[in-house]
């Protein structure tokens, strides 16, 4: 029998900066936050809170919910005063300045303050600012008492053990939380994929393709453990697609106000873009019957307040195409995403390769393009089948390789996959069993958080 007396809170850091926090439902309320690809936390009582931090944003919400309640920029605005006056006066002013700061959208709107980003590329660079950021996240946004909640934080695959210790010190000593769990983002993304009808059995073995605004990672996971030596980084993501569409529109000179070209390109990407199965055939479709495929985007000139409109044609499919032909946007990187995924899996131990091919999970907003998963599965299947055929030919027909099942999992929670996966796991009774407690921390110290147990597969 499991008792759920008090609500719990979860905190964590995700990728580049910060993006989300979440609370899970229970007896009272349980917040859950996650860090710069580095930390996350949650509890299960009445309501739980979770926070995920990425390159630019932090997501906040309650465990058990499907989407975050808050999405705020992962920045903090502080006062930077000149070092003038006597020492006593500076000491007093410093104490006041420590209380005078803003986070998120409020921070961006303070021109007289210095805006800082404590997390970069998923790693916390300034722990003092990070602690202040988390303070407002917990008390102002989640409106939770940290002493009453367990926390679940997320971390990037290659986060250092030292970073986990720093996080434990802040959570247990500064916020006095009763329990803490640090989860790897890729594992939570796998858990989120269980909502898909394509998933036959729930497993924590698979290949996660995590693509956001700034970067794309291919991460193999075996039985809940990341195979760190095989992770691959792809320098193509949502921002690159936006820039590429922006350049295509500029080349056509369609009459977009220069100061709104980036904003327009982003809107075109999000509203109209999709992945095509064949580039040549797609060009022919538009050339043959353009009126059927060309969309019209309408915007308002920010200066003159007059309406402008542009035709959106090839840009619809050429933008996402850079995932499969990266040389279009980056001459220094020419490896298609399907080849990167294949290389990652081939570098893994041979006994887990088939499960990794069978469970390729998409995560992040830049994987949301229509038919992205279908195109990736087709291209990857061709690569795998070609290698099997070559092996058979080289053996003179003596070897008949067993076909490999390649499956790319798409689901409706892709955009917030990591956040949702954490929301699910922080809402289970098992969550309390894997958390490090305040008592354990006081007996052993921060090193206890260097290792975190893996969740079992929820029934």
Secondary structure by P-SEA (a helix, b strand, c coil): cccccbbbbbbbccccccccccccccccbbbbbbccccccccccccbbbbbbbcccbbbbbbccccccccccccbbbbbbbcccccaaaaaaaaaaaaacccccccccccccbbbbbcccccccccaaaaaaaaaaaaccccccccccbbbbbbbcccccaaaaaaaaaaaaccccccbbbbbbaaaaaaaaacccccccccccbbbbbcccccbbbbbbbcccccccccbbbbcccaaaaaaaaaaaaaaacccccccaaaaaaaaaaacbbbbbccaaaaaaaaaacccccbbbbbbbcccccbbbbbbbccccccccccccccccccccccccaaaaaaaaaaaccccaaaaaaabbbbbcccccccaaaaaaaaaaaaaaaaaaaaaaaaacccccccbbbbbbbbcccccaaaaaaaaaaaaccccccccccaaaaaacccccccbbbbbcccc
